[in-house]
Amino acid sequence: QVQLVESGGGLVQPGGSLRLSCAASGISVRFYAMTWYRQAPGQQRELVASVQHGGLTKYADSVKGRFTVSRDDVKNTVYLQMNSLNPEDTAVYYCNALTYIDTHSFDYWGQGTQVTVSS
């Protein structure tokens, strides 16, 4: 059974930092494209940052230079380091694992972790 468990969310003041973790079981994250998404109230889910199985990273323009995605293959965990947070970063953050084998896609989601940026 595949599980993705996010942690590290919480309440932080503007300008602060948080590190989110996505611990995987049942899959090896190094073989998946691991992506952080977020969804604010009333908004669509949007891609925040991803790390491909080859290590290539990608970021939304709104977080470039502030967020860093990384992967620890030994711990089978993906991280999202978030610095210089602002209220617009408030959202539920979700971890996603995606891979394709032949014509089949394997797509898994975590339950989400709330990030609130407020003074």
Disulfide bonds with the S-S distance in Angstrom:
Cys22-Cys95 2.04
